[in-house]
Amino acid sequence: MKKIDEAAAFLTAHVNLFRCPVCLAPYDHVDGHSLVCPNGHNVDLSKKGTLYFMQRAVESEYDNDMLAARRRMLQAGLFAGITEEFAAQMPASPQTILDVGCGEGTPLADVLQRRDNRDTVIGFDLSKPGINLATQLGGPAFFCVADLAQMPFSDGAFTTVLDLFSPSAYKEFNRVIAPGGHLLKVIPNSDYLIELRQAIFPAGSAHATYDNGNVLGLFKQHYPEATAQRIRYQVPVPTDLFADLMLMTPMHWGADEAQLAQVKANPFAHITVDVTLLSTQVN
């Protein structure tokens, strides 16, 4: 079966999960390869089996090379400790999962490999190239291009929302999470990729350190009962992937080219992953 037909079958079975970004009415049926709302607004599936919900064109800062480098590093296990904890924190019963800012899809695929495939899963991102890459992974997830600030999903549609390093729209999170559902958000700590940060940026510069206090404080403000779990481990960096490590992160955007060349010429063997997993139940 073609991807577009598989996607149409998913939409037919789960049309209730989506709402129209134009009039905010829940979509009520699928017509061929189009999702249609009661007011006649429709969005068409791409040949890759994705939906594009954006009302205006948005350029993502993550280009194809950066996304491909990110995939190679993630498939080498960079985020394995994070996805393992995501899966461990989720209820064992079948979930309806939304991955916010799923990027090229590898972390979500890793989480689902630790599950029993009875979940209903949607991933979305602002990056169309990222979503196109995500569709190449196979698996049960449905992918779309959408805006975090106005998500095209129905009220109370999801029992679990995953947020790995993405911005947060807490009003929207609270709207789309079912009563009693779970929000799992991962934020970087000060030692996240610290070897790379210290190699690229001079000590004392604005980029040489990172403080997650504002992000953590805002989350706690919205969810005072949330729990916080630190996840910290080191991952080997094969020499042939070191250039990918440098390219996959936005750190290189503000770096001096000469300094980047020097770092690339002196690769290090391990990289530190240091994050906090925030977990809360939304009532």
C-alpha positions in Angstrom: 0.0 0.0 0.0 1.3 3.5 -0.9 2.2 5.8 2.0 -0.6 8.2 1.0 -3.2 5.4 1.2 -1.8 4.2 4.5 -2.1 7.8 5.8 -5.7 8.1 4.5 -6.6 4.9 6.4 -5.0 6.3 9.6 -7.0 9.6 9.2 -10.2 7.7 8.6 -9.7 5.7 11.8 -8.6 8.7 13.9 -10.3 11.7 12.3 -11.5 12.7 15.8 -7.9 13.7 16.8 -7.7 16.6 14.4 -9.4 20.0 14.3 -9.4 22.6 11.5 -6.8 25.4 12.0 -9.0 27.8 10.1 -12.4 27.6 11.9 -11.3 25.4 14.9 -14.1 22.9 14.2 -13.2 19.2 14.6 -12.7 17.5 11.3 -15.5 15.0 10.7 -14.6 13.0 7.6 -12.0 12.0 5.1 -12.7 12.5 1.4 -10.2 10.5 -0.7 -6.9 11.9 0.4 -8.3 15.0 2.1 -9.3 15.7 5.7 -12.5 17.8 5.6 -14.2 19.9 8.4 -17.9 20.6 8.7 -17.4 24.1 7.2 -15.8 22.7 4.1 -12.1 23.5 4.9 -9.8 20.8 3.8 -6.2 19.8 4.0 -4.7 17.3 1.5 -2.3 14.5 2.2 1.1 14.7 0.5 2.5 11.8 -1.5 4.7 11.0 1.5 1.5 10.6 3.6 1.8 13.8 5.6 -0.4 16.8 6.3 0.7 20.4 6.0 -1.3 22.6 8.4 0.6 25.8 8.2 -1.4 28.9 7.2 1.8 30.7 6.1 5.2 29.6 4.9 7.8 29.3 7.7 11.5 28.7 7.1 13.1 26.4 9.5 16.7 27.0 10.6 17.3 23.2 10.5 18.4 22.4 6.9 18.7 19.0 5.3 22.4 18.6 6.1 21.8 19.4 9.8 18.8 17.1 10.0 20.8 14.3 8.4 23.7 14.8 10.8 21.3 14.8 13.7 19.8 11.5 12.6 23.1 9.8 12.3 24.1 10.9 15.8 20.8 9.9 17.3 20.9 6.5 15.5 24.3 6.0 17.1 22.6 6.3 20.5 23.0 9.9 21.6 19.5 10.1 23.0 19.1 6.5 24.0 19.1 7.3 27.7 16.4 9.9 27.2 14.1 7.7 25.1 14.5 4.9 27.5 13.2 7.1 30.3 10.4 8.5 28.2 9.2 4.9 27.6 9.7 4.0 31.3 7.6 7.0 32.5 4.7 6.2 30.2 1.7 4.1 31.3 1.9 0.5 30.0 -1.7 0.7 28.7 -2.2 1.8 25.0 -1.6 5.6 24.7 -2.6 8.3 22.3 0.8 10.0 21.9 1.7 13.4 20.5 5.4 14.2 19.9 5.8 18.0 19.9 8.6 19.2 17.7 9.5 15.6 16.6 12.1 16.8 14.1 13.4 14.0 11.9 11.6 11.4 14.0 14.4 9.2 15.5 13.6 9.8 19.2 10.0 9.0 18.7 10.9 5.8 16.8 13.2 4.8 19.6 10.4 5.3 22.2 7.9 3.3 20.2 10.4 0.4 19.8 10.2 0.1 23.6 6.4 -0.1 23.5 4.1 -2.8 22.2 2.8 -1.0 19.1 -0.8 -0.6 20.4 -0.4 3.1 20.7 -1.9 5.7 18.4 0.9 8.2 17.6 1.3 11.6 15.9 4.5 13.6 15.5 4.6 17.1 14.3 7.2 19.8 13.6 7.6 23.2 12.0 10.2 21.8 9.7 8.9 20.3 6.5 12.3 18.7 5.7 12.3 17.1 9.2 8.9 15.7 8.7 9.8 14.3 5.3 12.8 12.5 6.9 10.5 11.2 9.7 8.3 9.5 7.2 11.3 7.4 6.0 11.6 5.6 9.3 8.4 3.5 8.9 6.6 2.5 12.0 3.1 3.4 13.2 3.5 7.1 13.7 1.6 9.7 11.5 3.5 12.9 10.8 2.4 16.5 10.0 3.8 20.0 9.6 2.1 22.2 12.2 2.4 25.2 14.5 3.0 24.7 18.2 1.1 27.9 19.0 -2.0 26.7 17.3 -2.0 22.9 17.1 -4.5 21.3 14.7 -5.6 18.7 17.2 -8.9 18.3 19.1 -9.4 19.1 22.8 -8.4 16.3 25.1 -7.2 14.2 22.2 -3.9 12.8 23.7 -3.1 10.8 26.8 0.6 11.5 26.6 2.5 14.5 25.2 6.3 14.2 24.6 8.4 17.4 24.4 12.1 16.8 23.8 14.0 20.2 23.7 11.1 21.9 21.9 9.5 25.2 23.0 6.3 24.9 25.1 2.9 26.3 24.6 1.3 25.4 27.9 -2.1 26.7 27.1 -2.2 24.4 24.0 -0.7 21.5 26.0 -3.5 21.8 28.5 -6.1 21.9 25.8 -5.0 18.8 23.8 -4.1 16.6 26.8 -7.0 14.4 28.1 -7.9 14.8 31.8 -5.4 12.6 33.7 -3.0 12.5 30.8 0.7 13.0 31.1 3.2 15.6 29.9 6.8 14.6 29.6 9.2 17.4 28.8 13.0 17.2 28.5 15.2 20.3 29.0 19.0 20.5 28.7 21.1 21.1 31.8 24.3 23.1 32.1 26.5 20.1 31.1 24.6 19.1 28.0 27.2 18.6 25.2 29.6 20.5 27.5 32.7 19.2 25.8 31.5 20.7 22.5 30.3 23.9 24.1 33.6 24.5 25.8 35.6 23.6 22.7 33.7 26.0 20.5 33.2 29.0 22.7 35.8 30.9 24.7 35.4 30.8 28.5 33.3 33.7 29.8 31.4 34.2 26.5 27.6 34.3 26.4 27.5 30.9 24.8 30.1 29.1 26.9 27.5 28.3 29.6 23.8 27.4 29.8 21.3 27.9 32.5 17.9 26.2 32.3 16.5 28.1 35.3 14.0 30.2 33.4 12.6 27.2 31.5 12.4 25.1 34.6 10.8 27.9 36.6 8.1 28.5 34.0 7.3 24.8 33.8 7.0 24.6 37.6 4.8 27.7 37.5 2.3 25.9 35.3 2.7 22.5 36.9 3.7 22.9 40.6 3.3 19.2 41.3 5.6 18.1 38.5 8.5 15.8 39.2 12.1 16.4 37.9 14.5 13.6 37.1 18.1 14.3 36.1 19.4 12.0 33.3 23.2 12.2 32.8 25.5 9.9 30.8 28.3 9.9 28.3 28.2 8.6 24.7 31.2 7.5 22.6 31.6 9.6 19.5 33.1 7.6 16.6 35.7 9.6 14.7 33.6 9.4 11.5 30.6 10.9 13.3 32.4 13.8 14.9 31.6 16.2 12.1 27.9 15.2 12.5 28.1 16.0 16.2 29.3 19.5 15.4 26.7 20.0 12.7 23.6 18.6 14.4 23.4 21.3 17.1 22.7 25.1 16.7 25.9 25.8 18.6 27.8 26.0 15.3 25.6 28.9 14.1 27.2 31.5 16.3 30.7 30.1 16.2 33.9 31.4 14.6 34.8 29.4 11.5 38.5 29.1 12.4 37.5 27.8 15.9 35.2 25.3 14.3 38.0 24.0 12.1 40.3 23.7 15.1 37.6 21.7 17.0 37.0 19.4 14.0 40.8 18.7 13.8 40.9 17.7 17.4 37.9 15.4 18.0 37.1 14.1 21.4 36.0 10.5 22.1 33.0 11.1 24.3 30.1 13.6 24.7 28.0 14.2 27.8 24.2 14.2 27.7 22.9 16.0 30.7 19.1 16.8 30.8 16.2 17.0 33.2 13.0 15.0 32.5 10.0 16.9 33.8 6.8 14.9 34.3 3.3 15.9 35.3 -0.2 14.6 35.1 -2.7 17.2 33.7 -6.1 17.3 35.3 
